[in-house]
Amino acid sequence: MSYLTIDPTEVLTPKLQAYLQGAIAPRPIAFASTIDKNGTVNLSPFSFFNLFSAKPPILVFSPSRKVRDNTTKHTLENVLDEPEVVINIVNYAMVEQTSLASCEYPKGVNEFTKAGFTELPSVKVRPPRVAESPASFECRVNQVVSLGNDGGAGNLVICEIVLAHFKNEILDDTGQVDPQKLDAVARMGGDFYCRAHGESIFTVPKPNTHLGIGFDQLPKKIRNSKILSGNDLGRLANIEKLPLVEGSVISHAKDEESQHLLAKKLLAEGKVEEAWRVLLG
């Protein structure tokens, strides 16, 4: 195998940033609304963002110092002066408007107006919510951690959710968030985004109710298959114990190659038990 190996101390920050953002993806988007000490509203998206705790419910996003001139974002200045923020989730229906809000407008310009969004009053914090967002989280800022003083350095804004809002239209019949209805988008590198919708959403059973047998317990002829992929083997190895199979189950899968091809098809259809019966039949 060949690799491009980079020492962060030996490349310019813009080049390193491009590689990092290209590879560490997709990243969810925090569409952050804040206010300054005069009550002026600011709205800006950040892809250095995620959920880090449920009790207390903590979100963290990072407005980095600009690589170009080492200046700071208005969002950072605002949360330092007024430690409150609303994190709005971005879906496909609003992604172009969200991108427009990322323009470097002068301080005091309201990006809600520039990007055509609707301000919705919050309940527990002063910054407004984005009415078009499928979910919004009113937060108080517990801490801001500076990661450096050079251009490109992040500032971790640690936010505690004090009130969460979910549009009913994104919920399923059980009241949980339906990813298909959410239709979320995320940042890739450069100008690239991705959309979590349709066939791009799939399920992987969580191995949290039992211990999977693991790759090392797979029969050698299965583990060394030239047909079954790492994902296929991972799904097969996520069973608690090898199944007991009485006799041949599918008679037309006579040779090993046919067995593995059929098992691969069954695994793609989510039929793990049937795949095992073929492989051991």
C-alpha positions, -999 to +999 in steps of 0.1 A: +000+000+000+011+035-007+003+065+015+006+103+015+021+110+049+019+145+063+037+160+093+015+189+105+045+209+115+059+208+079+030+220+058+012+253+055-020+255+076-044+260+045-030+228+029-033+209+062-068+222+068-079+211+033-067+175+039-082+174+074-116+187+063-116+164+033-109+133+052-126+139+085-161+140+071-191+142+070-194+167+098-228+179+111-235+217+109-241+239+139-261+269+126-255+292+155-275+322+164-260+346+189-264+382+200-238+409+210-239+431+241-262+455+222-287+428+213-276+427+176-283+392+161-257+371+143-262+338+124-234+316+112-228+279+103-199+258+118-189+223+108-166+217+137-195+205+158-211+175+176-230+161+206-207+152+235-230+144+265-266+135+273-266+143+311-259+171+311-269+176+274-238+192+259-231+204+224-197+217+213-188+238+183-157+256+174-154+290+156-117+288+145-095+318+141-093+327+104-062+312+087-060+341+063-056+370+088-059+354+123-091+373+131-120+359+151-156+353+141-184+375+153-200+344+168-170+339+191-170+375+202-207+373+209-206+342+231-178+357+251-199+388+258-233+371+260-229+334+269-260+321+251-265+305+217-292+286+197-278+257+177-301+251+147-299+219+126-295+223+089-315+201+064-314+199+026-343+224+022-322+252+037-286+244+028-281+271+001-295+297+024-272+284+052-242+287+029-252+323+021-252+331+058-215+321+060-205+352+040-182+375+059-207+404+063-196+433+085-203+433+122-238+444+129-253+428+097-281+404+105-276+372+085-312+362+091-321+391+068-293+385+043-300+347+040-338+350+041-344+332+073-372+338+098-364+348+134-384+328+160-383+340+196-365+316+220-380+307+254-351+305+277-323+324+259-321+357+241-308+347+206-336+338+183-342+304+167-343+297+129-379+290+121-369+270+090-347+246+110-361+211+117-346+211+152-332+239+174-314+238+208-315+267+232-282+267+251-262+285+277-225+287+271-207+270+300-172+275+288-151+287+259-117+269+255-091+285+233-069+260+215-043+285+203-035+320+192-025+313+155-047+313+124-066+281+123-068+276+160-101+265+173-122+278+202-144+251+218-177+266+227-192+242+253-229+246+253-255+231+277-289+226+262-316+242+283-345+237+259-348+215+227-373+220+199-382+193+172-407+199+145-434+173+146-430+168+109-396+151+114-409+126+140-419+090+133-450+071+147-431+064+179-422+101+185-385+096+176-366+115+149-370+099+115-337+104+096-356+103+063-379+131+074-350+151+089-331+151+056-300+164+072-269+177+054-233+176+065-200+192+053-173+174+034-141+191+022-140+222+000-174+230-016-187+194-010-217+185+012-236+152+017-272+145+022-285+119+047-315+107+028-328+079+007-305+050+001-276+068+017-292+059+051-287+023+063-287+004+095-260-016+113-273-036+143-257-025+175-237-052+193-248-039+227-271-067+238-246-095+233-210-102+225-203-110+189-182-140+183-156-119+164-136-125+132-113-150+150-142-174+156-154-175+120-147-207+102-115-204+082-131-209+048-155-180+056-129-157+072-105-162+042-133-158+015-124-139-016-160-130-021-172-119+013-161-083+022-150-070+055-185-056+060-200-090+052-177-107+077-184-081+103-221-088+100-216-125+102-193-121+133-218-101+151-238-132+162-236-145+198-227-180+188-224-201+156-258-213+146-266-250+145-277-261+110-292-295+103-283-307+069-281-287+037-306-259+035-303-246+000-295-274-024-285-253-054-255-237-035-233-268-041-198-253-042-180-228-020-181-200-045-218-204-050-224-205-013-204-173-007-221-154-035-256-164-023-246-156+013-234-121+002-267-115-015-286-125+015-265-103+038-272-073+015-309-080+021-303-081+058-310-119+061-281-128+084-296-161+096-303-173+061-268-164+051-253-185+079-275-214+069-262-212+034-226-210+045-229-239+070-253-260+050 
